[in-house]
Amino acid sequence: MIIDDQHYDVIIVGTGAGGGTLLHKLAPTGKKILILERGDFMPLEEQNRSNVDIFKKERYHAPEQWYDINGEPFSPQTNYAVGGNTKIYGAALLRLREPDFEAVNHQEGVSPEWCVKYAEFEPYYTEAEQLYMVHGEVSKDPTEPAHSRDYPYPAVAHEPMVQEVVDAIAQQGLHPAAIPLTLTRQDDDPTGDSEVFGIQPALQAANVTLKTKAQVICLHTNPSGRIVKAVEACIGNESYLFSGDLVVLACGAINSAALLLRSANEKHPHGLANSSDQVGRNLMKLQMTAVVQLSAPNSGKFLRSVYVNDFYWGDGDFPYPMGHIQNTGGLLQDIIFAESPPMLSVFSKFMPGFGIQQLATRSLGWWAMTEVLPDPNNRVRVEGEKLYLDYNPNNVEAHDRLVYRWIEVLKAIEKAAPSSIFQRSGMHPRGESPLQVVANQCGTCRFGTDPATSVLDLNCRTHDLDNLYVVDSSFFPSSGSVGPALTVMANALRVGDHLVKRLGAN
């Protein structure tokens, strides 16, 4: 064991949406900060997905195995690199809707109320949108919550073919809106991520140290069990101990929970911060189904640009929330689509001689996304060295209705649109994202005011340990039906303000 001779004011574990954004907030304080990242800097050729074969099996999977509820192994689609999963996401940064912060009745139960409401998150949403150079417009979407400031850049223009589809959707009486996207405005790195906006600028400060290829394996407490005294990490073939006054986990909802469980000791026999038995429970990840249309030829490399929320809270036939629709962008760039090439193979029966890559340039994809309700039996579990995801989706009928409703819309616009836009095969193959797609994971260390039913307090400090915080999507009490990235970033800025005060910094 090598004991690092440096002592840090803050140790942050993870460099993704939570850790990278928090570092941006804390670096100017001058406090001594160590940030540990399990991966390394991601090669540019892997980031520029338009130049690689995304359908190559497991290109963007972690080099490890997890296990499902039946004990079957799988390779998770998650990214260990500086910037975390923000290096491979779709760059869509949407706010949760204002009612998402309240208790919401669903067909299968109640989505719980948040202890911090939209009004408190709003200025941090705005701050995050400015930091991440979001391109968007406060638009016609009837579910859009109030903004205190407009987006810093105008919305990305739709591809000409997509613009025709958007017009056709509007003619159906719906309200298509521009997806807010984070962009660096650089040709070689078109999407914005936490390395670009959080990590790299902070590394210019002398008080910030980044260690890559540093896999944190355990947190060690003082004898009372109330303080984390050291973080143990493997770097190369050596184990290191790093000491710090404050420790912040931002490993992702699954890995942060697993680290807490693996750090069990005499004072915390069931895992750190787990007196409530809630660590790892209530794992949520959005139900996501891809729906594909045959279209006019396209590049397969355009950005996502349109979403529809007309069914977010239900419709006249179904008075419960259904969810969110957005286009996938070009299928040659959509990481999650790499899990579902069998959908395109359905089309191949009608287009002999076309491979998956060719079919991707003759298709327009859509994601239907629906909230999953928290369930304590959906959980992260650790047995020895093995990490298990015990997971069964719920709220399934609401999701199925959203998919069927959207297919009805697609049929209507295909019928009304010029024949040059769509190749009317009469088929709309659909495919659900499998368990290994752990995008949009959240909820494993929910925050709340009651230590008996939550892991974190309102500032995302663990109830059980005085100096341990979690700033990834673990804190979510519910998932909503849009991706969690912007809410994670906003929350990291919110918690950052609290930590600045705790550190006594300006």
C-alpha positions as CSV (number, residue, x, y, z in Angstrom):
1,M,0.0,0.0,0.0
2,I,1.4,3.4,-1.0
3,I,0.2,6.4,1.1
4,D,0.2,9.6,-0.9
5,D,2.0,12.3,1.1
6,Q,-0.4,14.9,-0.1
7,H,-3.6,15.8,1.8
8,Y,-6.5,17.3,-0.2
9,D,-9.3,19.6,0.7
10,V,-11.6,17.8,-1.7
11,I,-11.4,14.4,-3.5
12,I,-13.8,13.9,-6.4
13,V,-14.2,10.3,-7.8
14,G,-15.4,10.5,-11.4
15,T,-15.2,13.0,-14.2
16,G,-18.6,12.8,-15.9
17,A,-21.6,15.1,-15.8
18,G,-21.5,15.4,-12.0
19,G,-17.8,15.3,-11.2
20,G,-16.6,17.4,-14.1
21,T,-19.3,20.1,-13.5
22,L,-18.5,20.1,-9.7
23,L,-14.8,20.6,-10.5
24,H,-15.7,23.6,-12.6
25,K,-17.5,25.1,-9.6
26,L,-14.8,24.3,-7.0
27,A,-11.5,24.9,-8.9
28,P,-11.7,28.7,-8.6
29,T,-11.7,28.4,-4.8
30,G,-8.0,27.7,-4.7
31,K,-8.6,24.7,-2.5
32,K,-6.5,21.6,-3.1
33,I,-8.6,19.2,-5.2
34,L,-7.8,15.7,-6.4
35,I,-10.0,14.1,-9.1
36,L,-9.7,10.4,-9.7
37,E,-10.8,8.8,-13.0
38,R,-10.9,5.1,-13.6
39,G,-10.3,5.5,-17.4
40,D,-7.9,7.6,-19.5
41,F,-8.3,10.3,-22.0
42,M,-10.5,9.1,-24.8
43,P,-8.9,8.9,-28.2
44,L,-10.3,11.4,-30.7
45,E,-11.2,8.8,-33.2
46,E,-13.4,7.1,-30.7
47,Q,-15.2,10.4,-29.9
48,N,-15.8,11.3,-33.5
49,R,-18.5,8.6,-34.0
50,S,-19.2,9.6,-37.6
51,N,-15.8,8.1,-38.6
52,V,-16.2,4.7,-36.8
53,D,-18.4,1.7,-37.1
54,I,-20.8,2.1,-34.1
55,F,-22.4,-1.2,-34.9
56,K,-19.1,-3.0,-34.1
57,K,-20.0,-5.3,-31.2
58,E,-19.3,-3.8,-27.8
59,R,-17.2,-0.8,-29.1
60,Y,-18.5,1.4,-26.3
61,H,-18.8,-1.2,-23.6
62,A,-16.8,-1.3,-20.3
63,P,-14.1,-4.0,-20.1
64,E,-15.8,-5.9,-17.3
65,Q,-18.8,-8.1,-16.7
66,W,-21.9,-7.4,-14.6
67,Y,-24.7,-9.9,-13.9
68,D,-28.4,-9.7,-14.3
69,I,-31.1,-10.9,-11.9
70,N,-30.7,-14.5,-13.2
71,G,-26.9,-14.5,-12.8
72,E,-26.3,-14.1,-16.5
73,P,-23.2,-12.0,-17.3
74,F,-23.3,-9.0,-19.6
75,S,-20.9,-6.2,-20.7
76,P,-22.4,-2.8,-19.7
77,Q,-22.6,0.0,-22.2
78,T,-20.9,2.6,-20.0
79,N,-17.7,4.6,-20.6
80,Y,-14.7,4.8,-18.4
81,A,-12.8,7.8,-19.6
82,V,-12.1,11.5,-18.7
83,G,-15.6,12.9,-19.3
84,G,-17.4,9.7,-18.5
85,N,-20.6,9.0,-20.3
86,T,-20.8,12.6,-21.6
87,K,-18.2,11.5,-24.1
88,I,-20.7,9.1,-25.8
89,Y,-24.1,10.6,-25.0
90,G,-26.4,12.2,-27.6
91,A,-25.6,15.7,-26.2
92,A,-29.4,16.4,-25.5
93,L,-29.7,18.5,-22.4
94,L,-33.4,18.8,-21.4
95,R,-34.9,20.1,-18.1
96,L,-37.2,17.9,-16.1
97,R,-40.7,19.3,-16.4
98,E,-41.9,21.3,-13.4
99,P,-44.5,18.8,-12.3
100,D,-41.8,16.1,-12.3
101,F,-40.6,17.6,-9.0
102,E,-44.0,16.9,-7.5
103,A,-45.8,13.6,-6.7
104,V,-47.3,12.3,-10.0
105,N,-49.9,9.6,-10.4
106,H,-49.0,7.0,-12.9
107,Q,-51.1,4.0,-14.0
108,E,-48.9,1.7,-11.9
109,G,-48.2,3.9,-8.9
110,V,-47.0,7.3,-7.7
111,S,-43.8,9.0,-8.8
112,P,-42.6,10.5,-5.5
113,E,-42.2,14.2,-4.7
114,W,-38.7,15.7,-4.7
115,C,-37.6,17.5,-1.5
116,V,-36.0,20.3,-3.7
117,K,-38.4,21.8,-6.2
118,Y,-38.0,23.2,-9.7
119,A,-37.9,26.8,-8.5
120,E,-34.6,26.0,-6.7
121,F,-33.2,24.1,-9.6
122,E,-34.1,26.7,-12.2
123,P,-31.2,29.0,-11.8
124,Y,-28.8,26.1,-11.8
125,Y,-30.4,24.7,-15.0
126,T,-29.7,28.1,-16.5
127,E,-26.1,28.2,-15.2
128,A,-25.5,24.7,-16.6
129,E,-27.0,25.7,-20.0
130,Q,-24.6,28.6,-20.2
131,L,-21.6,26.6,-19.1
132,Y,-22.3,23.8,-21.6
133,M,-23.0,26.2,-24.5
134,V,-26.5,24.8,-25.1
135,H,-28.1,25.5,-28.5
136,G,-31.9,25.7,-28.2
137,E,-35.0,27.8,-28.0
138,V,-37.6,28.2,-25.4
139,S,-40.3,26.9,-27.7
140,K,-43.8,25.9,-28.4
141,D,-43.6,22.7,-26.2
142,P,-46.6,23.0,-23.9
143,T,-44.7,21.2,-21.1
144,E,-41.7,23.5,-21.1
145,P,-41.1,25.0,-17.7
146,A,-40.3,28.6,-17.1
147,H,-36.8,29.8,-18.0
148,S,-35.2,32.8,-16.3
149,R,-32.8,33.2,-19.3
150,D,-32.8,32.1,-22.9
151,Y,-30.4,29.5,-24.2
152,P,-27.0,31.0,-25.0
153,Y,-27.0,29.9,-28.7
154,P,-29.8,29.4,-31.2
155,A,-31.2,26.0,-31.9
156,V,-29.4,23.7,-34.3
157,A,-31.2,23.7,-37.7
158,H,-32.9,20.5,-38.8
159,E,-31.6,18.6,-41.7
160,P,-33.7,19.5,-44.8
161,M,-35.4,16.0,-44.7
162,V,-36.0,16.3,-41.0
163,Q,-37.4,19.8,-41.4
164,E,-40.1,18.4,-43.7
165,V,-40.9,15.7,-41.1
166,V,-41.1,18.4,-38.4
167,D,-43.6,20.4,-40.6
168,A,-45.6,17.3,-41.1
169,I,-45.8,16.6,-37.4
170,A,-47.0,20.1,-36.7
171,Q,-49.7,19.6,-39.3
172,Q,-51.0,16.8,-37.1
173,G,-51.7,19.3,-34.4
174,L,-48.7,18.4,-32.3
175,H,-45.9,20.7,-31.0
176,P,-42.5,19.6,-32.3
177,A,-39.7,21.5,-30.6
178,A,-35.9,21.9,-31.0
179,I,-33.8,19.6,-28.8
180,P,-31.4,21.6,-26.6
181,L,-28.0,20.4,-27.5
182,T,-24.6,21.1,-26.0
183,L,-22.0,21.8,-28.7
184,T,-18.4,23.0,-28.6
185,R,-18.8,24.5,-32.1
186,Q,-15.6,22.7,-33.1
187,D,-15.6,20.4,-36.1
188,D,-13.4,17.7,-34.6
189,D,-15.5,17.5,-31.4
190,P,-19.0,18.6,-32.2
191,T,-20.7,17.6,-28.9
192,G,-20.1,19.2,-25.6
193,D,-18.9,17.1,-22.6
194,S,-17.6,17.5,-19.1
195,E,-14.0,17.1,-20.2
196,V,-14.3,20.1,-22.5
197,F,-16.3,22.4,-20.2
198,G,-15.3,21.1,-16.7
199,I,-12.0,19.1,-16.6
200,Q,-9.7,20.8,-19.1
201,P,-10.3,24.4,-17.9
202,A,-9.9,23.4,-14.3
203,L,-6.6,21.7,-15.0
204,Q,-5.1,25.0,-15.8
205,A,-5.2,25.8,-12.1
206,A,-2.3,24.8,-9.9
207,N,-4.6,23.6,-7.1
208,V,-6.2,20.8,-9.2
209,T,-4.7,17.3,-9.7
210,L,-6.2,14.7,-12.1
211,K,-5.1,11.1,-11.8
212,T,-6.3,8.8,-14.6
213,K,-6.4,5.0,-14.7
214,A,-7.2,5.2,-11.0
215,Q,-9.9,2.7,-10.1
216,V,-11.3,3.5,-6.6
217,I,-12.0,0.3,-4.8
218,C,-12.8,1.3,-1.2
219,L,-13.5,4.2,1.1
220,H,-11.9,4.0,4.6
221,T,-13.5,5.7,7.6
222,N,-12.1,6.8,10.9
223,P,-12.7,4.6,14.0
224,S,-16.1,6.2,14.8
225,G,-17.3,5.6,11.2
226,R,-18.5,9.1,10.8
227,I,-15.7,10.5,8.6
228,V,-14.2,9.1,5.4
229,K,-10.5,9.4,6.1
230,A,-9.0,7.9,2.9
231,V,-9.8,6.8,-0.6
232,E,-8.1,3.6,-1.8
233,A,-7.4,3.4,-5.5
234,C,-5.6,1.0,-7.8
235,I,-3.2,2.7,-10.3
236,G,-1.3,0.3,-12.4
237,N,-0.3,-2.6,-10.2
238,E,-0.2,-0.5,-7.0
239,S,-2.7,0.4,-4.4
240,Y,-2.7,4.0,-3.1
241,L,-4.4,5.8,-0.2
242,F,-5.4,9.4,-0.7
243,S,-6.6,11.5,2.3
244,G,-9.0,14.4,2.1
245,D,-11.3,16.6,4.1
246,L,-14.3,16.1,1.8
247,V,-15.0,13.1,-0.5
248,V,-17.5,13.3,-3.4
249,L,-18.6,10.4,-5.4
250,A,-19.6,10.9,-9.1
251,C,-19.1,7.4,-10.5
252,G,-22.6,7.0,-11.9
253,A,-25.6,5.8,-10.0
254,I,-24.6,2.1,-10.4
255,N,-20.9,2.4,-9.6
256,S,-21.3,4.9,-6.8
257,A,-23.8,2.5,-5.0
258,A,-21.5,-0.4,-5.7
259,L,-18.5,1.4,-4.2
260,L,-20.5,2.3,-1.0
261,L,-21.5,-1.4,-0.7
262,R,-18.0,-2.6,-1.2
263,S,-16.7,-0.2,1.5
264,A,-18.5,-2.0,4.3
265,N,-16.7,-2.1,7.7
266,E,-17.4,-2.8,11.3
267,K,-19.3,0.5,11.8
268,H,-21.1,0.1,8.5
269,P,-21.6,-3.7,8.1
270,H,-24.0,-3.3,5.2
271,G,-22.0,-0.7,3.3
272,L,-21.2,3.0,3.8
273,A,-24.2,5.4,4.2
274,N,-26.5,2.4,4.3
275,S,-28.2,2.5,7.7
276,S,-31.5,3.0,5.8
277,D,-30.8,-0.1,3.6
278,Q,-31.5,2.1,0.6
279,V,-28.1,2.2,-1.0
280,G,-28.4,0.5,-4.4
281,R,-32.2,0.3,-4.3
282,N,-34.7,2.1,-6.5
283,L,-32.4,1.8,-9.6
284,M,-34.2,3.4,-12.5
285,K,-33.3,3.8,-16.2
286,L,-35.7,5.1,-18.7
287,Q,-37.7,2.7,-20.8
288,M,-36.4,3.3,-24.3
289,T,-37.8,1.9,-27.6
290,A,-36.4,2.8,-31.0
291,V,-38.8,3.1,-33.9
292,V,-37.5,3.2,-37.4
293,Q,-38.9,4.6,-40.6
294,L,-37.6,4.1,-44.1
295,S,-36.8,7.5,-45.5
296,A,-35.1,9.2,-48.4
297,P,-31.3,8.7,-48.5
298,N,-29.5,10.7,-45.8
299,S,-25.9,10.9,-44.5
300,G,-26.7,8.9,-41.3
301,K,-24.5,11.4,-39.5
302,F,-26.8,14.3,-38.6
303,L,-27.5,15.5,-35.0
304,R,-30.6,14.9,-33.0
305,S,-32.8,18.0,-33.5
306,V,-36.5,17.5,-32.7
307,Y,-38.6,16.3,-29.8
308,V,-42.3,15.9,-29.1
309,N,-43.8,16.1,-25.6
310,D,-47.5,16.1,-26.5
311,F,-47.9,12.7,-24.8
312,Y,-45.7,13.5,-21.8
313,W,-48.7,13.7,-19.4
314,G,-51.0,11.4,-21.4
315,D,-53.8,12.1,-23.8
316,G,-57.6,11.9,-24.1
317,D,-57.4,8.1,-24.3
318,F,-55.0,7.5,-21.4
319,P,-55.0,10.0,-18.5
320,Y,-51.6,8.9,-17.2
321,P,-48.1,10.1,-18.2
322,M,-46.7,8.3,-21.3
323,G,-43.4,10.1,-22.0
324,H,-41.1,11.8,-24.4
325,I,-40.3,11.4,-28.1
326,Q,-37.1,12.5,-29.8
327,N,-35.4,11.7,-33.1
328,T,-32.2,9.7,-32.9
329,G,-30.1,11.8,-35.2
330,G,-28.2,9.9,-37.9
331,L,-28.2,6.2,-37.1
332,L,-24.5,6.0,-37.9
333,Q,-23.8,8.2,-34.8
334,D,-26.3,6.9,-32.3
335,I,-24.4,4.9,-29.7
336,I,-27.4,3.2,-28.2
337,F,-28.6,2.1,-31.7
338,A,-25.5,-0.1,-31.8
339,E,-27.4,-2.5,-29.5
340,S,-30.3,-2.9,-31.9
341,P,-29.1,-3.8,-35.4
342,P,-31.7,-6.6,-35.6
343,M,-34.3,-3.8,-36.2
344,L,-32.6,-2.8,-39.3
345,S,-32.3,-6.4,-40.4
346,V,-36.1,-6.5,-40.5
347,F,-35.9,-3.8,-43.2
348,S,-33.3,-5.7,-45.1
349,K,-35.9,-8.3,-46.1
350,F,-37.6,-5.5,-48.1
351,M,-34.4,-4.1,-49.4
352,P,-32.2,-7.0,-50.7
353,G,-28.5,-6.3,-51.0
354,F,-28.5,-3.6,-48.3
355,G,-26.2,-4.0,-45.3
356,I,-26.8,-2.4,-41.9
357,Q,-24.6,0.5,-42.7
358,Q,-26.5,1.2,-46.0
359,L,-29.9,0.8,-44.3
360,A,-28.8,3.3,-41.7
361,T,-28.6,5.9,-44.4
362,R,-32.1,5.1,-45.7
363,S,-33.7,5.4,-42.2
364,L,-35.0,7.9,-39.7
365,G,-35.0,6.8,-36.1
366,W,-37.0,7.9,-33.1
367,W,-36.6,7.2,-29.4
368,A,-39.7,6.7,-27.3
369,M,-38.8,7.3,-23.6
370,T,-41.0,6.6,-20.6
371,E,-40.4,7.1,-16.8
372,V,-39.8,4.0,-14.7
373,L,-41.1,4.2,-11.1
374,P,-38.8,3.6,-8.2
375,D,-38.9,0.0,-6.9
376,P,-36.8,-1.1,-3.9
377,N,-36.4,-4.5,-5.6
378,N,-34.7,-2.9,-8.6
379,R,-31.3,-2.6,-7.2
380,V,-27.5,-2.8,-7.4
381,R,-26.2,-5.7,-5.4
382,V,-22.6,-6.8,-4.7
383,E,-21.6,-10.4,-3.9
384,G,-17.9,-10.8,-3.5
385,E,-16.3,-9.3,-6.7
386,K,-19.6,-9.5,-8.7
387,L,-21.9,-6.6,-9.4
388,Y,-25.5,-7.6,-10.0
389,L,-28.4,-5.6,-11.4
390,D,-31.7,-7.0,-10.2
391,Y,-34.0,-5.1,-12.5
392,N,-37.5,-5.5,-14.0
393,P,-39.0,-2.5,-15.8
394,N,-42.4,-1.2,-14.8
395,N,-44.9,1.3,-16.1
396,V,-44.9,-0.9,-19.2
397,E,-48.4,-0.2,-20.5
398,A,-47.8,3.5,-20.5
399,H,-44.6,3.0,-22.5
400,D,-46.3,0.6,-25.0
401,R,-49.1,3.2,-25.5
402,L,-46.5,5.9,-26.2
403,V,-44.9,3.7,-28.8
404,Y,-48.2,2.7,-30.5
405,R,-49.4,6.3,-30.4
406,W,-46.2,7.5,-32.0
407,I,-46.4,4.8,-34.8
408,E,-49.9,6.1,-35.5
409,V,-48.4,9.6,-35.9
410,L,-45.7,8.3,-38.2
411,K,-48.2,6.6,-40.4
412,A,-50.3,9.8,-40.6
413,I,-47.3,12.0,-41.6
414,E,-46.1,9.4,-44.1
415,K,-49.6,9.4,-45.7
416,A,-49.6,13.2,-45.8
417,A,-45.9,13.9,-46.6
418,P,-44.5,14.0,-50.2
419,S,-43.5,10.6,-51.4
420,S,-39.9,11.8,-51.7
421,I,-39.5,11.8,-47.9
422,F,-40.5,8.3,-47.0
423,Q,-40.3,4.9,-48.5
424,R,-43.6,3.5,-47.5
425,S,-42.8,-0.1,-46.6
426,G,-45.7,-0.3,-44.1
427,M,-43.2,-1.4,-41.5
428,H,-42.0,0.4,-38.4
429,P,-39.7,-2.0,-36.6
430,R,-39.2,-1.3,-32.9
431,G,-36.7,-2.5,-30.4
432,E,-36.3,-1.9,-26.7
433,S,-32.9,-1.0,-25.3
434,P,-31.6,-4.1,-23.4
435,L,-30.3,-4.2,-19.8
436,Q,-26.7,-3.6,-20.8
437,V,-27.7,-0.1,-22.0
438,V,-27.4,1.6,-18.7
439,A,-27.8,5.1,-20.1
440,N,-30.1,7.3,-18.0
441,Q,-29.4,5.3,-14.8
442,C,-30.5,7.0,-11.6
443,G,-31.9,6.7,-8.1
444,T,-29.6,4.3,-6.1
445,C,-28.9,6.8,-3.3
446,R,-32.0,9.0,-3.2
447,F,-32.0,12.3,-1.3
448,G,-34.5,13.2,1.3
449,T,-35.1,14.7,4.7
450,D,-35.7,11.3,6.5
451,P,-32.5,9.2,7.1
452,A,-34.7,6.2,7.5
453,T,-35.9,6.3,3.9
454,S,-33.1,8.1,2.1
455,V,-29.3,8.0,1.7
456,L,-28.5,11.7,1.1
457,D,-29.7,14.9,2.6
458,L,-30.9,18.0,0.6
459,N,-27.3,18.9,-0.1
460,C,-26.5,15.4,-1.3
461,R,-24.3,14.7,1.8
462,T,-24.8,11.2,3.2
463,H,-26.9,11.1,6.3
464,D,-24.4,8.7,8.0
465,L,-21.1,10.3,7.2
466,D,-20.3,14.0,7.7
467,N,-17.9,14.5,4.8
468,L,-19.2,12.2,2.1
469,Y,-21.3,13.5,-0.8
470,V,-22.7,12.0,-4.0
471,V,-23.3,14.2,-7.1
472,D,-24.2,11.9,-9.9
473,S,-27.7,10.8,-10.8
474,S,-27.9,8.5,-7.7
475,F,-29.8,11.2,-5.8
476,F,-32.9,11.2,-8.0
477,P,-36.2,10.2,-6.2
478,S,-37.8,9.7,-9.6
479,S,-36.6,9.6,-13.2
480,G,-39.0,11.7,-15.2
481,S,-39.2,10.9,-18.9
482,V,-36.2,12.9,-20.2
483,G,-32.5,12.1,-19.9
484,P,-31.0,13.1,-16.5
485,A,-27.7,14.7,-17.8
486,L,-28.8,18.4,-17.4
487,T,-30.3,17.8,-14.0
488,V,-27.1,16.1,-12.8
489,M,-25.1,19.1,-14.1
490,A,-27.5,21.6,-12.4
491,N,-27.4,19.7,-9.2
492,A,-23.6,19.5,-9.2
493,L,-23.6,23.3,-9.5
494,R,-26.1,23.6,-6.6
495,V,-24.1,21.3,-4.4
496,G,-21.0,23.1,-5.4
497,D,-22.4,26.3,-4.0
498,H,-23.0,24.5,-0.7
499,L,-19.4,23.1,-0.7
500,V,-17.9,26.5,-1.5
501,K,-19.5,27.8,1.7
502,R,-18.5,24.7,3.7
503,L,-14.9,25.1,2.6
504,G,-15.0,28.8,3.7
505,A,-14.0,29.9,0.2
506,N,-15.1,32.8,-2.0
